Amino acid sequence: MTNENPISEREREILRLVATGATNQQIAIALNISVNTVKVHLRNIFAKIGVESRTEATVYAIRTGIVTVGETSISPADETAPISVQEVAAIAGSAQPPIAASSEPETPSIATSTPAALPDISPPTDRVADAGTVLPEIPAVSSSPTQPAALPTAEPWWRHLVPWLIAGLALIVVSITILMVNARSAQTNVTTNPTISTIISSQQRWFLRQPLSDPRDHFALTGYDLERRLYVIGGEQGGMVSAAVDRYDPETDRWVRLTDKPTAVSHARAITLRGRIFVPGGEDATGTVTDRLEIYDPREQRWYVGPSLPAPRSRYALVAWEGQMYLIGGWDGTLLRSEVFMYDPVRERWETGPALPQPRQNAGVAVAGGRLYIVGGEGIDGALRDSARLEPGNDSDQRWIATAPLPQAIARPVVVGLPSTLLIFDSERRQGLTYDIAADAWSQTPLPAEAQVSPDAVLLESNIYFVGDSRAEGRLSEYRALYVVFIPGQ
């Protein structure tokens, strides 16, 4: 790490949790931020300190005094790590027993209620490996009580050296790992600081999956990281507003119908935050814009009613950032709006944030590099090129800062945030754009001929899923072309 690019206090906090073996989901719950925000912070941390795995990051934390050896326990979920501190401790005979994995019930509970306070949700424990790897204990050899007592024999001299040999082996492993990290850091400093680049290729990147069996328009779409599934909620079908909820599992390539949403709505958005799915506002069966907030708990498979919005909204932009839900702009049934509503899921309270420079609806929004970006959408005079960012800070200090406008106006952009870039997809023109945060510049990103893009898409882990409307017959397209590599700067 250099003085020109130090890690922030929030990054140090995340690094301490990584060193304790916490998973991304556990870190998100502990810090009241989204899993995607944790991933962004980890990528930034790895780039700044010149490491490529959680093991190396933990060794860096030990070497720089951010944590002590006694506090560390790297999760074996990091498959790139040659050996973890937890495993070294196990060799020395001091490992803790693993935590038992929990299972999720398969039978849904069809119920709708309105509790005074929502129960807190902890990330499910789906893998025993997340609790740490423990080597089997070798049982001590003893004489059977049913056998005659044997004459005492002298213990071999080499047995006294076993504890010292094990301790020495553990020390050697840790020392080698530290040397590897130092060597990589030295090499990075000798050359240039790495920059993060997004590579998009048509080779084995696009896949067509099982289409939505009940295609509809203007639905809400979100990804649930804790179980790696997609949710399609509400929408319009044949001129009728729907309350249907469909879940897609990428591992089985299958859609499942779940409990209907209490209020049928279209033109709403959905976001996952603290283990729940939030669906604010929208337009009901009568076409009225509603201020109702309904919350779905995937683990209980039940809907709850939350505090009403400060004002009715539909066709807004929605994103989770720094542990809160941001509802940006939209339509109130009469006018386009520029207000920003922020919802705190812990205190269950709405607040008002910094208003947009101009009203807009159907804008694209994403978090990248620790900042919130809004792109395009529709204004009073039609599709917009304008884009802006909102940086973290106190509510009174926050304000929108204009960024480079889009090369062309996009009425319903799909925006995906990465550590140093934004990816934009224009379904009408079937074009892709890339925004470089550092350069504040846009560039064209050619899409392969097989690309199937739609105005409704979501990033789930490292893949982008596009769900088509009724005209596209609910086509589901998976884009695996999104990944991050480290390339030396020129």
N, C-alpha and C positions, 0 to 999 in steps of 0.2 A: 504493500500500500504506500502510495506517495502522498505528500502533503497537498498536492494539487487535486486529489480525488479521494478524500477521506470518506469513510463510511459514517453515516449519520447515526444519531442516537437511536432512532427507530430500527435501523439496520443492525446496530449492536444488540438491541433487545431481541430481535429475531435470531441473530447469530447465537445468543445465549440459549435460546430455546432449541435451536437446531442441535447444539452441543449436548443437550439433555436427552436427545433421541426423539423429540416431539415430531409428529407428522405434520404435513401442511394443514390438514384439517384441525388438528389440535392447536397449532399455532394460531389459526384463524379464530377459533373459539376463544382462546386465551386473550388475544389482543382485540377482539371484537371487530375484525376486518374480514373481507371475503377471502376465499381460497385463491382466487386469481390474483388478488393483491399480494398475498404471501408469495406466490410464484414470481411475480414481478420483482418484489424485493430480493428474493433469493438470486434471481438472474443478475440483478444489479450488484449484489454483494459478491458473487462469484467473479464478475467482470472486474470489480474494483480491486479485489485482493489476489486475483490471478489464480484461482483454483477451479476445478471442474467437478468436484464431488462434495457431498456433505462430510465425508471423512476428512478430506483435506481442509475444509472450512473449519472443522472442529479442532484439528491440529493447529491451524492458524490462530484460532481463538485462545488455545492453551499457550501458544508461543508468545502471543502479544499480551497475555494477562487479562483478557476479557473474561475468561472463566478459568477455574482451576481444574486439575485432573479429576478430583473427587466429584465434581459436578457434572462431568461429561458421560454420555452414554449414547453413542451414535446408533441410529436405527439401522438394522440390517436391510431395510427396504432399499437402501442405496446400493444397487447392484454393482456399481462401478468401484466401490471401495474395496481394496485388497484385504483389509482386516479392520475391524472396528475396535474401539476402546472397550465396548461391552464384551467382545469376544476375548480380548486380552485379559479382562477381569475374570472371565469364566475360566481361562487357563490357570489363573492364579487361585481359583477356588472361591471367588468372592462375588460371583454373578447372582442376580436376583432371579427368582422364578418367573416364568412367563405369565402374562395375563390371559385368562381364558377368553376365547372369542365369543361374541354374541351373535345371535341370528335374528333376522327380521321376520315377523309373521307374514305368511303368504295371503291369508284371508283378509280382505279389506273390511274395515268397520264403516258402514254407511251411516253417518250421523252428521248433524250440523248443530253446533252450539255456539254460545257466545260467553266465554269465560271472562272473569274480571281481569285476569292476568294470564298471559300465555306461558306455558311451561317452558323451561329452558331445555334446549336440545343439545346434547353432546354428540360429537361425531361417532358413528357406529364403528365398532371394532370388528372389522371383517377379516382381519388376518392376524394370526397369532404371532407372525414374524414381527409385527410392529412393536411388540412388547419387549423385544430383545432376544438374541440367540443365546441359548444356554447349552454348553457342552455337557454330555451325560457324565454323571459322577461315577467313578470306578469304585465298586463296593470293596470294603476291606475284607481280606481273607482271614477267616477265623475257624477254629476247630469246632466240629459238631459236638453238641452236648451228649449225643448218643454214642460217640466214639470214645475209646479209652484215651486218656490224656497222653499226649506225646511228650517225649523228652524235650526240654527246651533246647532250641538251636540258636546259634549266634546269628544275628541279623547281618545280612551282607553289608559290607562297608559302603557300597555305592548307593544304598538307599538314603544315607544321610545327605547325599549331594543332590537328590531329586528336587527338593524345594528350591535350592539355589539355582539349579539348572533351569527350572520353570521361570523363576523371577528374571534370570538373565535373558532367557528367550523373549519374555515380554518386553524387557527394556530394549533389546535389539530391534524388535519389530517397531516399537514406537519411535526409536531413533532413526530407523531407515525411512519411516513415513515422513518425519520432520525434515530429513535431508532431501527427500523427493520434493516436498513443498518448497523448501528453500531454493532448490535448483530450478524449479519451474518459475518461482518469483524472480530469481536472478535473470533467467533467460528472458522473461517478459520485460524486465526493466532495461535489459541491454538492447532489445529490439525496439518495439513501439507498443503503446498501450493497445490492447485488443478492442476492436469495435464489433458491435453486434449487427449482423446482417441477416435479412430474411431471404431465403432461397425458394423460388417457386418453379416447379417443373411439371410437365405433363406426364412424365414417366411414372406409372403406377401411383398416381396421386388422387385421381377422381374415381369414386365408386358409386354406383346406383344401388340403393338399399330398398327394402320393402316399403312401398308407398303407404301413406296414411290411408287407412281403409275408409275413412269418412271425410273426404276432402271438403274444405270450407275456406272462406275468405276472412281477412281482417281478424285473425286469431292472435292470441298471446303465446309466445314461445320462450322457453327458458331451459337451461341445462342445470341438472342437479349433480354437483361434483361428488357429493358424499356417496352416491350410489351409481354415478356415471350413467345417467339416463336423461332422456329428453321428455319435456312435457308440452303438449299442445292444449290450450285452454280456450274455450269459448269460440267466438267467431260468428260468421253468417253462412247460412246454407239455404239456397233456394228462397232468398228473401226473408228467412226466419232467423232470429238471433238464437244462438246455441249456448247451452250450458255444459256441453260435453267436455270431458277431460280424457285425453289419450296419452299414454306413456310408451316411449320407445326404448328398448334395450339394445344397444349396439352389439353386445356379445351374442345375443340370440337372434338378432335381426327380426324382432317381433314387436308389434304394437299390442297394447292391452288397454281396454276401456276401464276407467276408474270411476269413483263417485263424482256425480255431477257437481259443478259449482253451484252454490245456493242461488246466485243471481246470474242469469244469462246475459252476457255482454259481448259486444264487438268493439273494435278499435281500442282495445286495452293492451297493456304490456304486462309482462311478468318478470320478476327478478327473484333470485335465490339469495337469502341472507340469513345467517345464523341457523341453518338447518331447516328453514321454512321457505315456502314460495308465496310471494306477495303479489296480489293482483289489485291495484287501485283503479277506481273510476271505470271509464268505458261508457258505452252507449247501450241502454237496455232495450227490451223488446218493443218499447214504444218510441224509440229513437231519442229518448231523453238522456242527456249526459248526467251521470251519477257521481256522487261524492263518496260512495261506499268503498271500504277497504276490506277485502276478504283474503284470508290467509290459509294456506293449505299445509298441513303437516304430513310429509310423505311417510314418516315412520308409523304414525297412527292412522294414516289414510283418512283424515277428517278435516273438515273445513271449520274455520273460526271467523268471527267478525271482529275487525279491529277498529280503532278510532277513525271517524270520518275525516276525509280530506278537508283542508281549509276552504276549498271551493270545488265544485264539480269540474272534472277534467276528462278528456279523451284525446287520442291521437298525440300524446305527449312522448317525450324521450324519457327513458328510465334506466338507471344504472346504480349499482352498489359501489360506494366509495368510502373508505375510512370508517367502515362499520355502520354507515347510514345509507338509506335509500334516497336518491335524488330524483324527483319528478320535475321535468323541465319543460316549460312551455305547454303547448297543446291547444285544445279548443274547448270552450265552455258552453257550446251549443249555439252561441251567437257570434262570438269574436275569437280571433286568434289571441293567445296570451303569451306573455313574456315572463311571468312569475316563475320562481323556483321554490318548490316545497321539499323540505327535508324531513325524513321520518327516522326517529331513533327507536329501534326495536327493543332496546333494554328499558327505556323509560316509557315506551309506548306513547310517544308524543310527536306531533307535527310542529315544525318551525318554518319560518320563511327565510330563504337564502337570497343571494344577490341575483337580481333580475337580469334577463338577457338584454343585450343591446337593442334587439328588435324582436317582436313576436314571431313565432314560427310553430309549425306542427310537423310531425313525422320526421323529425331530424334524427340523424345518426349520432350515437354517443358511445364513448368508450374511455377507459382509464389506461394511460400509458406513461411510463416514466414517472409515476407518482402524481400525475396531473390528470384532470378531467377535461376531455375534449368533446365539443359538439360541432357537428359538421352538417352542412346543407339543410335539407328539409324544404318546407313550403312556407313562404311569407305571404303578405297581403297581395303582392303583385305576381306570385307564382314561385317556381322553383328557385332556390338560393344557391349561391356559391360561397357565402360567408361561412367562416369557421372561427372558433374561439376556444380558449382554454381557461380553466379555473385552477389555481394553484392552492395547495393546502395552506391553512392559516386560520386565525380567529374569524368568526363569522363577520365581525365588523370590518375586518381588513380584506376580506375576499372580494374580488372583482373579476369580471371577464376581460381577458386580454385578447385582442384580435390577432389571428395568425394568418398565414398566407391563404388566400381564397382558393377554392377548387378550380381546376382548369376549366370545368364546365359545371353548370348548375345541375344538381341531382335532387329530385323531389323526395325519394325514399331510399337513401343510401344505407347499405349495410356496413357498419364500422366495427373493426376488430382491433383491439389494442395489444401491442407487444411492448417489450421493454424500451425500445428506442424508435419504434415506427408505428404508424397506423396503416392498416389495410382497408381499402374502401372498395366495395363492389357496387356497380351500377347495373341492376337487372334489366333496365330498359335498353341500354346500349350494349349490354353484355361486355362490360369493360371493367378493368381493375386499376386501381390507383394505389400508390404508396406515398405516405407522408413521412419525411425524415424530420424527426423532432429537432435534432441539433442544427440542421441546415435550414429549417422552416421552409421546406420546399417540397413540391409534389412531382411525381414522375409516373409515367404510364407503366402498368404491369400487365403484359400480355397474358390473356387467358387461353388455355388450350381449347381446341375445337370441341372436345368432349365435356367441357365445363358446363354444368347445369346450375345456374345461379337464380335466386329468387329474392324478393325484398324482405323475406323473413328468414333469418339465419342466426345461429348462436355458436359461440366457441365453447367446446367442451374438451377439457384437457388440451391436447395439441391439435385437435381436429375441428373443422368448421362444418356444421350441418345446415344445409339449406332445405327448407320444407316448402314445397310448392302449394299454390292455392288451388281452387276448383278448376281453373282453366288448365293448370299443369297436372290435374288429376292427383294432387297430393304427392307428387314425386319427391322422394327423399334422396338427396345427393350428399355424399361425404367427401370432404376435401382434405386429404392428408398431406398436402403440399406445404403446410405451414410448420416450419421448424426453425430453430435458431442455431447458428454456428458462430464460432469465434474466428475472425479473420484479422491478421495484423494490419494496422492502419498504414497507409502509404505516407 
